[in-house]
Amino acid sequence: MIIESIILNDNNTDEYFLFTDNSFLIIYNKKTNEYKQLIKLENINANKETVVLKLMHPYICITEEKGLNSAVVNIETLDIINLQREDYCSKYSSYSNEFCIINNEIHLITQTKWNTLNIINLKTKVMITDINRDEKKFCIDYFHSNLLVSKDYKHFFYIYRYGILLTV
């Protein structure tokens, strides 16, 4: 087993979440030097892709950086939301997923296509946006995988062809 990615538990500085090359999410306690296997994520290919971990308690997002798959795990219940993007240029663009807070609930801004972002409420598992434009009809080409979130998680920025946009 090889550790592919690590992130510190923001609720307990003695704990780290690890993701392995065989797609297991593990929690490691450095104080007790104990490992606990939490769950295997079948849709994440850590052998093929670089894996990025992001945490906003109680959720951890595991994303194939240049791949097509990601998953959000509730680390308290081990419920999984599997996500996938459509992207004909995935080997060139990173798969963007960022946590945000809307009406005091945790959401995930997720890239659903090459140039499309949507937002999912992680508690209800409902996509609260439904941006699904006909690219041939509208010729939209505005999002290219660089997504940034403010420190309070209430604003996000993204870079597109003509500059930076701020979305509130």
Secondary structure as GFF3:
##gff-version 3
##sequence-region A 1 168
A	DSSP	beta_strand	3	8	.	.	.	ID=ss1
A	DSSP	beta_strand	15	20	.	.	.	ID=ss2
A	DSSP	beta_strand	24	29	.	.	.	ID=ss3
A	DSSP	beta_strand	34	40	.	.	.	ID=ss4
A	DSSP	beta_strand	51	56	.	.	.	ID=ss5
A	DSSP	beta_strand	59	64	.	.	.	ID=ss6
A	DSSP	beta_strand	69	74	.	.	.	ID=ss7
A	DSSP	beta_strand	80	84	.	.	.	ID=ss8
A	DSSP	beta_strand	97	102	.	.	.	ID=ss9
A	DSSP	beta_strand	105	113	.	.	.	ID=ss10
A	DSSP	beta_strand	116	121	.	.	.	ID=ss11
A	DSSP	beta_strand	126	127	.	.	.	ID=ss12
A	DSSP	alpha_helix	135	138	.	.	.	ID=ss13
A	DSSP	beta_strand	147	149	.	.	.	ID=ss14
A	DSSP	beta_strand	156	160	.	.	.	ID=ss15
A	DSSP	beta_strand	163	167	.	.	.	ID=ss16
###
